[in-house]
Amino acid sequence: MLSHATRRPSLADASRTIPLAFSTSTILRTFFALIFGTIAFALLVGLMLMPVVFSLIGPPPLRREDLDAALAAAGGATAAEVQMAAPAAAAAPDDVSAPRKGGDAV
């Protein structure tokens, strides 16, 4: 079993701070505001700011012509042929009863 310092925080852990919002103590309400503000700021940065920054500094999007040229140079099919073959391969697995990577049976 993991010690308290190494386990992951969960939703139950976060919900234990909610009673602090209804406390009459100024210190506890201030602590709740600090925790809630930190979580809200982290969500804002992670869900709004970082995707925008990554899209601005990241690589340019792949164009179909570039992908076709790379596949043709490797002696493979075009991107349209690969895209048409992908759903058929995903819909028909080879052996449904085969064990998965972890070793457990399906």
Secondary structure, 3 states (H helix, E strand, C coil): CCCCCCCCCCHHHHHCCHHHHHCCCHHHHHHHHHHHHHHHHHHHHHHHHHHHHHHHHCCCCCCHHHHHHHHHHCCCCCHHHHHHHHHHHHHCCCCCCCCCCCCCCC
